[in-house]
Amino acid sequence: MTRGKEILEGRSVAIPLVVEQLFKYGLVGVMNTLITFLVIAILSYLGFSPVTANVIGYACGLANSFFFNGRFTFGSTNGRKAVYRFLAGFALAYCINLAVLLALTRQGELPEMASQAIAMLAYNICFFLIMKFWIFDKDG
């Protein structure tokens, strides 16, 4: 499947749908990070505890991810079923992240931050696939 078109040297080039979705997923991820950080910073400035600010900030980032990945990345209507699937998919992807992190850090051959980066990559790949094929696939 192809969707977006770009003009290169006077020719139309079809962009595969999955490439377009991966690009949009990355843009939404950057936006999530900025929103999360901004909310944490504002709440911290207002005197909220670090844990409270962190929880609220991440909740805002997750809500943003649901809305924009659903509508912008995958063209979903974001129905009620998608909300439940999104939360379950997030939990699954996060558990995979932790499993990869624990496996790599227990092995002890990589520096901690390299293990974190690999675990984050596993999370992002898994969550993208879960969103594409389960959460927002024809709105569940």
N, C-alpha and C positions, 0 to 999 in steps of 0.2 A: 504494500500500500504506500502511496505517496500522497503528499498533501501540499505543503508550502512550495512556492516557486520563487526562484531568484533569477535575475537576469545577469548572465555572465557572458561578456563579449557578444551581446546580441542574441544569445540563445537562452531558452528557458531550461532550467535545470530543476528536476523534481527532487524534493528532499524527502527521504523515507520518513514515514510517520513516527517511527520509534526514535529517530534522531531528533526530530522536532520536539517530541515529548521529553527526551532526556535534556535538551537544552532548556526547555521551559521549567522542568523539575529543578535544574540547577539555579535558574533565576529565582524561583520561589524559595529555594533553600537559602539563598543570599538574603532575600527579603525577610525570611523567618529569623535568621540570625540577627539582623539589624533590629527587628521589632523586639525580639527577646532581650537583647542588650539594652535597648532604649527603655523598655518597661522596667527592667531591673535597675537601671541607673536612676530613673525618675523615682521609683519607690524607695530606693536607698537614700536618695536626697531628701525624701519626705519623712525619713526616719523609720521605715519598715525594717524588720530584722533581715539579715542576709538570706535566711532560709525562706521566709515569706516572700521576699522580693523575687527570689529564684523560682519558686513554685509558680507564682503568678506570671512571671515573665515567660517561663516555658509553656504555661497553659495558653498564653496569648500567641506564642509562636506556633504551637500545635493547632490552635483554631485557625490561624492564618494559613497554615499548611493544608488543612482540610478544605477550606474554602477555595484557595487559589489553585491547588493541585487538582481539585475536583473540576472546577469550572474552566480554568485557563489551560492547564496541562492536558486533562483528559476529556474535557467537554461534557462533564456530568451535570445532572441537575441537583446533585448532593441531597438525595432523599434521606429519610430516617434510617433506612437499612444501611446506607453508606456510612452514617455516623457510627453505628455499632461496629461495622466492619473496619472502619478506620481505626477506632480505638483498639480493637483486637489485633489488627495488622501492625499498629504501632508497637503494641506489647510484644508481639512475636518478633518483630525486627529488633527491638531493644534487647530481648532475651538472646537473640543470635549475636548481637553486638557484645553482650556480656560473656557469652560462651567463648567467642573468638578471643576476647581480651583475656579471659582467665586461662585459656589454653596456651596462648602465647606468653603470658607473663609467668606461668608456672614452668614452661619450658625453659625460660631464662636465657635464651640465646639472642634475643633482640632487646635493644634499649626500650624502656617503658613507653616513650612517646611514639616510637615506631609501631609498637603493639597497639597503642591507642589509635593511631592513624589507620592501621589495617582493620581494626575492629569498626571504626567509623565508616570505612569503605564498605565493609560487609553489610553494615546497617543500611547504608544508602542504596546499595544495589538491591538488597532484599526488600526494602520498603518500596522502592520504585516498582519492582516486579509485582509485589503484593497489590499495590495501588492499580497498576495497569491491568492485571489479570483477574483480580477478585473484587477489590473495593469499588472501583469506578468502571468496571467492565459492563457496559450497557446498563449502568445504575443498579448493579446487583441483580 
